[in-house]
Amino acid sequence: MLIGILGFIVLISIPLFIYFLKPKRSFRSRVVLKEKETFTVMGAANKVTSYEITVINDDTEIITLATYNPDLFESLNIGDIGIAVIRGNTLVRFENTKNNR
């Protein structure tokens, strides 16, 4: 049982370690799409929601990013302009500089 627990800890630690090795970077961007999907995992009682934000940067590159923060997802609106802070393909923060609502 101890080996199983240690194996689980190592299994969880490796992706987290790789994630934190990726540098944070930031760039000006505009939110162009928000997608929220809820799906069932391993039975009806286990529901998972994924949040994706699509932005376009100053170089007109379209980038789709996951976020694990539902509050961040809900605070953004299509058309918001600001500084996207990302790590890998994950949106960590969005500093709104102009709101086109």
C-alpha positions as CSV (number, residue, x, y, z in Angstrom):
1,M,0.0,0.0,0.0
2,L,2.9,2.4,0.8
3,I,4.4,1.8,-2.6
4,G,1.0,2.5,-4.2
5,I,0.7,5.8,-2.3
6,L,4.3,6.8,-3.3
7,G,3.6,5.9,-6.9
8,F,0.5,8.1,-6.9
9,I,2.4,11.0,-5.4
10,V,5.2,10.7,-8.0
11,L,2.5,10.4,-10.8
12,I,0.9,13.6,-9.7
13,S,4.2,15.4,-9.0
14,I,5.7,14.9,-12.5
15,P,3.1,16.9,-14.5
16,L,3.1,19.7,-11.8
17,F,6.9,19.9,-11.9
18,I,6.8,20.1,-15.7
19,Y,4.1,22.8,-15.6
20,F,6.1,25.0,-13.2
21,L,9.2,24.6,-15.3
22,K,7.5,26.5,-18.1
23,P,8.1,30.2,-17.9
24,K,5.3,32.7,-17.5
25,R,5.0,35.1,-20.4
26,S,2.6,38.0,-21.1
27,F,1.3,39.8,-24.1
28,R,-1.4,42.2,-25.2
29,S,-4.5,40.5,-26.4
30,R,-8.2,40.6,-27.1
31,V,-10.7,38.0,-25.9
32,V,-12.4,36.6,-29.0
33,L,-14.1,33.4,-27.7
34,K,-15.1,31.8,-24.4
35,E,-16.0,28.1,-24.2
36,K,-17.3,26.3,-21.1
37,E,-18.1,22.6,-21.3
38,T,-19.4,20.3,-18.6
39,F,-19.1,16.6,-19.0
40,T,-19.5,13.5,-16.9
41,V,-16.5,11.4,-15.8
42,M,-16.9,7.9,-14.4
43,G,-20.6,8.1,-13.5
44,A,-23.3,10.6,-13.3
45,A,-22.2,12.0,-10.0
46,N,-18.8,13.1,-11.2
47,K,-19.1,16.2,-13.4
48,V,-16.1,18.2,-14.7
49,T,-16.2,21.6,-16.3
50,S,-13.5,22.8,-18.7
51,Y,-12.9,26.5,-19.4
52,E,-11.2,27.7,-22.6
53,I,-10.5,31.3,-23.6
54,T,-9.4,32.2,-27.1
55,V,-7.4,35.4,-27.6
56,I,-5.8,37.2,-30.5
57,N,-2.5,38.9,-29.8
58,D,-0.9,42.0,-31.4
59,D,0.7,39.8,-34.1
60,T,-2.8,38.5,-35.0
61,E,-1.9,35.1,-33.7
62,I,-5.0,33.2,-32.4
63,I,-4.3,31.3,-29.2
64,T,-6.6,29.0,-27.3
65,L,-5.9,28.7,-23.6
66,A,-7.3,26.6,-20.8
67,T,-8.0,28.1,-17.4
68,Y,-8.6,26.3,-14.2
69,N,-10.0,29.3,-12.4
70,P,-13.8,29.7,-13.0
71,D,-13.8,33.2,-11.5
72,L,-11.2,34.3,-14.1
73,F,-13.3,32.7,-16.8
74,E,-16.5,34.5,-15.6
75,S,-14.8,37.9,-15.2
76,L,-13.8,38.0,-18.9
77,N,-16.1,39.1,-21.7
78,I,-15.6,38.8,-25.5
79,G,-14.0,42.0,-26.7
80,D,-12.0,42.6,-23.5
81,I,-8.5,43.9,-24.2
82,G,-5.6,43.5,-21.8
83,I,-2.5,41.7,-20.8
84,A,-2.7,37.9,-20.9
85,V,-0.3,36.1,-18.5
86,I,0.1,32.5,-19.5
87,R,2.2,29.5,-18.5
88,G,2.4,26.9,-21.3
89,N,-1.2,26.7,-22.7
90,T,-2.8,27.9,-19.4
91,L,-4.2,31.4,-18.8
92,V,-3.0,32.3,-15.4
93,R,-4.2,36.0,-15.3
94,F,-5.8,38.6,-17.5
95,E,-5.2,42.2,-16.6
96,N,-8.0,44.1,-18.3
97,T,-6.9,47.4,-19.7
98,K,-9.9,48.3,-21.9
99,N,-13.4,46.9,-21.8
100,N,-15.5,47.2,-25.0
101,R,-18.9,46.3,-23.7
